[in-house]
Amino acid sequence: MKVTQLLTTIMGVAVLSTAACSPYLHKFEEQKALEEASPIGNPFTQRLTMEYKSFVESELTEFDDHADSLHFSRKGLAAARGDMVMPEQVSDWQLLPGHAEELIVTRSRLVNVFDLGAREIQPDLSAFAQARFDCWIENQEENFQPDEISACKSQFLDALAQLEAAMPVAPPPAPAPEPTAFDVDPSEPMKVEDAKYIVFFDFDKSVLNAGAQSILDAAAEEAKSRSLNAVNVVGHADTSGSNAYNLKLSNKRANAVRDALVERGVSPGLINSNYRGEEELLVDTPDGVREPANRRGEISFQ
C-alpha cells in the first residue's frame, strides 16, 4: 500500500475522540460512494469503475485492508467521473529491486498499448488489465500472499498479451541503444559495481518502514556474501523544505540505513556514509515538490 496513505491511516486511528475525524468513517464513505456510483465517460472508464469496485470489495471483505481499499476507492471514483486514471506508478510502492524492475517493464508495455489505442479498441480488456496490474503491485508490496500475487500477475499478463496481439502493427523499432549496466547475461553473477539497493522514506521521516526493512535484509545478505572493499550509503531528500533542512534530513536517513546494515551483520568498517540533501534527485522536480522517489537511501558496493 502507499506509504503516505498508510501513515495517514495510522495517525488517524489515534484520534478516536472525534468521530468526524475517524479515517475508517472516511473509508466507509468513499467505499460506499464507489458502490453507488453510476459511471459516466467512455466505455473504458465505465468498465474501469466496475473493476475497481470489485477490487475494493475484495480488499475489504477478504483481507480487511482498509488503507488500500481507500486508495483504490478513490481511483474508482475518479474513473466513475470519466477521468483517465493511469496504472499505479511503481515508484510509489515499496518493492524489492527485482520485483520493481519487472513491474516497471510490464507497466511500460501496458502504457504502450494504451498509447496505441487499446482503451478505444478493447475497452473492457484494457480496464481489466489495468485493475489486475494494480492488484499485482499492491500484493507484491505486501509480499506475503503468493497465491494472490500469482493470480493477479497471471491475469494481468494474459490480458496484456491479448491487448498486444490486438494492436495495429507497430513501425520498425528504432536502433538498439548502447548497452547499459542492465544489459547483462542473467546467467552471469551481478558485478559488484552494478548492485544497488534503494530504500524509500515517508515524507519528512528518517524511520525505516516495513518495505525498507525487507530491502535492507536483501542488501545485507548480498554484502555479506561478497568480498567487498566498501559499502556506500548515501541519503537523499526531495525538494520540499529548505536546502539546509533537507541536508540534515538526508544525513539522518543515511545514518538510519547504515545502522540497519550494521545490525544485520555488515562490518561498520566497510560502510562509507554520505548525504546529498536535495541534490542528485532521482526524479527531477521544481523546488518545493514532495516526490516519494527522491526521499531515499541508496546502497552500493565496491
Secondary structure as GFF3:
##gff-version 3
##sequence-region A 1 302
A	DSSP	alpha_helix	3	13	.	.	.	ID=ss1
A	DSSP	three_ten_helix	19	21	.	.	.	ID=ss2
A	DSSP	alpha_helix	23	36	.	.	.	ID=ss3
A	DSSP	alpha_helix	43	61	.	.	.	ID=ss4
A	DSSP	alpha_helix	66	80	.	.	.	ID=ss5
A	DSSP	three_ten_helix	90	92	.	.	.	ID=ss6
A	DSSP	alpha_helix	97	115	.	.	.	ID=ss7
A	DSSP	alpha_helix	118	121	.	.	.	ID=ss8
A	DSSP	alpha_helix	123	142	.	.	.	ID=ss9
A	DSSP	alpha_helix	146	166	.	.	.	ID=ss10
A	DSSP	three_ten_helix	192	194	.	.	.	ID=ss11
A	DSSP	beta_strand	196	200	.	.	.	ID=ss12
A	DSSP	alpha_helix	210	225	.	.	.	ID=ss13
A	DSSP	beta_strand	231	235	.	.	.	ID=ss14
A	DSSP	alpha_helix	243	263	.	.	.	ID=ss15
A	DSSP	three_ten_helix	268	270	.	.	.	ID=ss16
A	DSSP	beta_strand	271	275	.	.	.	ID=ss17
A	DSSP	three_ten_helix	292	294	.	.	.	ID=ss18
A	DSSP	beta_strand	296	301	.	.	.	ID=ss19
###
